[in-house]
Amino acid sequence: MTLGVRNVGYSACLKDWYEKYLKKVVNLTLDAKHQGDEIWAIGGGCLLPGFKKLLEKNGFKILDNPVEANVFGLLEMAKTISSKNPASTSIKL
């Protein structure tokens, strides 16, 4: 795995983290890709030096603002739920 990052210690840590914790999830996601149009990667981890390139190489689309993407998605879900059941919610979104 080539990361294009000069710091060898960082590169080794990133590779170790990927191999131990993410590789299985990435492979499962890629196996399920046929069920959708795109695979989106969200969260600040997408922006780690070298990791974005690795994700894109494996077919992931990095959203324009991956750090806030989850929050905006959850807000839209909350608005939809609230509009379908306004009597049970006391917070206006």
Secondary structure, 3 states (H helix, E strand, C coil): CCCCCCCHHHHHHHHHHHHHHHHHHHHHHHHCHHHCCCEEECCHHHHCCCHHHHHHHCCEEECCCHHHHHHHHHHHHHHHHHHHCHHHCCCCC
